[in-house]
């Protein structure tokens, strides 16, 4: 409860800083504040998919159901943050380039990334046997993470893009007030990711326990029915 209250206060402070600490930016005006959400969600996406990759490796090392649940939960949250990054990026594109979608390499690559991880959940839904689903999903997640690195960090930098390569958010030109606000947003979004991850994990584990209990209850009933027959 204390952690939730602290998180609420911290994110409230970050939002206030976005509107009070940093002023309008050249070429973006007041809309620069959307960049905090956009970049923060993109960074949280990478962190969530990295978490899924780590737990997927644990599944293949014999981590069992707990690692599989953690890998799936992190991937699901990563996909949520990826969608949020895409939506905020589209709003920025409309303000900057006059259109919500321009088929810019960065826009295209993030759509491809969403498709890659959407296929992860299609794979999980297509395999019924639990242990086989866990192993196949883990192997896919380990292959998907390098694809994510290529799509997010490499591809947009080797082809011509509408996105500027040297902005107020770059290492060389990052003003102090923008840097403080951006990293505050990222820290807050990471805390939200951890909170959501732990909450979803508790829900998944509770559902798993309920399924196990229901199986224990139905098993004696099926044995009794067999004896009656």
C-alpha positions in Angstrom: 0.0 0.0 0.0 2.9 2.4 0.9 4.6 1.5 -2.4 1.4 2.2 -4.4 1.1 5.6 -2.7 4.7 6.4 -3.4 4.3 5.5 -7.1 1.3 7.7 -7.4 3.0 10.6 -5.8 6.2 10.1 -8.0 4.3 9.9 -11.3 2.2 12.9 -10.3 5.4 14.8 -9.7 6.8 13.6 -13.1 3.7 14.8 -14.9 3.8 18.2 -13.1 7.5 18.5 -14.1 6.6 17.8 -17.7 4.2 20.8 -17.7 6.0 23.1 -15.3 9.8 22.4 -15.5 10.3 22.0 -19.2 9.1 24.6 -21.6 8.2 24.4 -25.4 10.8 23.0 -27.7 11.9 24.2 -31.1 9.9 22.5 -33.8 7.5 20.8 -31.4 6.2 23.6 -29.2 4.1 22.5 -26.3 3.7 19.1 -27.8 7.2 18.2 -26.7 5.6 16.8 -23.5 4.2 13.9 -25.5 7.8 12.8 -26.1 8.2 11.9 -22.5 5.4 9.4 -22.7 6.5 8.2 -26.1 10.2 7.5 -25.3 9.3 6.3 -21.8 6.9 3.7 -23.2 9.5 2.6 -25.8 12.1 2.1 -23.1 9.7 0.2 -20.9 8.9 -2.0 -23.9 12.5 -3.0 -24.2 12.8 -3.6 -20.5 9.7 -5.8 -20.5 10.8 -7.9 -23.5 14.2 -8.3 -21.9 12.5 -9.5 -18.7 10.5 -12.0 -20.8 13.7 -13.2 -22.5 15.5 -13.8 -19.2 12.6 -15.8 -17.7 12.3 -17.7 -21.0 15.9 -18.8 -20.7 15.0 -19.9 -17.2 12.2 -22.1 -18.6 14.7 -23.9 -20.9 17.0 -24.4 -18.0 14.3 -26.2 -16.1 12.6 -23.3 -14.3 9.2 -24.8 -14.6 5.8 -23.2 -14.6 6.8 -20.2 -12.5 9.4 -19.1 -15.0 6.9 -19.6 -17.9 4.2 -17.5 -16.1 6.7 -14.7 -15.5 8.0 -14.8 -19.1 4.4 -14.7 -20.5 3.4 -11.9 -18.1 6.4 -9.8 -19.0 5.8 -10.3 -22.8 2.2 -9.3 -22.4 3.1 -6.1 -20.6 5.8 -5.4 -23.1 3.2 -5.6 -25.9 1.0 -3.2 -24.0 3.8 -0.6 -23.7 4.7 -1.2 -27.3 1.1 -0.3 -28.3 1.3 2.8 -26.1 4.6 3.9 -27.7 3.0 3.5 -31.2 -0.1 5.5 -30.3 1.9 8.4 -28.7 4.3 8.2 -31.7 1.4 8.6 -34.1 0.2 11.7 -32.2 3.7 13.2 -32.4 3.9 12.3 -36.2 0.6 14.2 -36.7 1.9 17.2 -34.9 5.3 17.2 -36.6 4.8 15.8 -40.1 1.0 16.4 -40.6 0.0 12.7 -40.7 -0.6 10.1 -38.1 1.3 7.5 -40.2 4.1 8.1 -42.7 5.6 4.6 -43.1 8.8 5.9 -41.6 11.3 3.1 -40.8 10.8 3.6 -37.1 7.0 3.4 -37.5 7.3 0.3 -39.7 9.8 -1.4 -37.4 7.6 -1.0 -34.3 4.6 -2.5 -36.2 6.8 -5.4 -37.2 7.8 -5.8 -33.5 4.2 -5.9 -32.4 3.6 -8.6 -35.0 6.6 -10.6 -33.8 5.3 -10.7 -30.2 1.7 -11.1 -31.2 2.8 -14.3 -32.9 4.3 -15.3 -29.5 0.8 -15.4 -28.0 -0.7 -17.1 -31.1 1.9 -19.8 -30.5 1.0 -20.1 -26.9 -2.7 -20.4 -27.8 -2.0 -23.1 -30.4 -0.3 -25.5 -28.1 -2.4 -27.2 -25.5 0.1 -29.4 -23.7 1.5 -27.2 -20.9 5.2 -28.3 -20.8 5.5 -28.3 -24.6 3.9 -24.8 -24.8 6.3 -23.5 -22.2 9.4 -24.8 -24.1 8.3 -23.7 -27.5 7.2 -20.2 -26.2 10.6 -19.9 -24.4 12.5 -20.7 -27.5 10.5 -18.3 -29.6 11.0 -15.5 -27.0 14.8 -16.0 -27.1 14.7 -15.6 -30.9 12.3 -12.7 -30.7 14.5 -10.6 -28.5 17.4 -10.2 -31.0 14.8 -9.4 -33.6 13.5 -6.6 -31.3 17.0 -5.2 -30.9 17.4 -5.2 -34.7 14.0 -3.6 -35.3 14.3 -0.9 -32.6 18.0 0.0 -32.5 19.6 -1.1 -35.8 17.2 -0.9 -38.7 16.0 2.7 -38.1 19.6 3.8 -38.0 20.8 2.3 -41.2 18.0 3.6 -43.4 16.9 7.2 -44.0 14.2 8.3 -41.5 12.0 11.3 -40.8 13.1 11.0 -37.2 15.9 13.5 -36.5 19.2 11.9 -35.3 20.3 14.9 -33.3 17.5 16.3 -31.1 17.2 17.9 -27.7 16.9 14.3 -26.5 20.2 13.1 -27.9 23.3 12.7 -25.8 25.0 15.7 -27.2 22.0 18.2 -27.0 20.0 17.1 -24.1 19.1 20.1 -21.9 19.1 19.5 -18.2 15.3 20.0 -17.6 14.4 17.7 -20.4 16.9 15.1 -19.2 15.5 15.2 -15.6 11.9 14.9 -16.8 12.6 12.2 -19.3 14.4 9.9 -16.9 11.8 10.6 -14.2 9.2 9.4 -16.6 11.2 6.3 -17.4 11.8 5.5 -13.8 8.1 6.0 -13.0 7.0 3.8 -16.0 9.5 1.1 -14.9 8.0 1.2 -11.4 4.5 0.8 -13.0 5.8 -2.1 -15.0 7.1 -3.8 -11.9 3.9 -3.2 -10.0 1.7 -4.5 -12.9 4.1 -7.5 -13.4 3.9 -8.5 -9.8 0.1 -8.0 -9.7 -0.4 -10.1 -12.9 2.0 -12.7 -11.5 -0.1 -13.1 -8.4 -3.3 -13.4 -10.5 -1.7 -16.1 -12.7 -0.4 -18.1 -9.8 -3.7 -17.9 -8.0 -5.5 -19.1 -11.1 -2.9 -22.0 -11.4 -3.6 -23.0 -7.8 -7.4 -23.0 -8.5 -6.9 -25.2 -11.5 -4.8 -27.6 -9.6 -7.4 -27.7 -6.8 -10.2 -28.3 -9.3 -8.3 -31.1 -10.9 -7.8 -32.8 -7.5 -11.5 -32.5 -6.8 -12.6 -33.9 -10.2 -10.1 -36.7 -10.2 -11.7 -38.8 -7.4 -15.1 -38.2 -8.9 -14.0 -39.6 -12.2 -12.4 -42.6 -10.5 -15.7 -43.2 -8.5 -17.7 -43.0 -11.8 -15.3 -45.6 -13.3 -15.8 -48.0 -10.3 -19.6 -47.6 -10.6 -19.5 -48.6 -14.2 
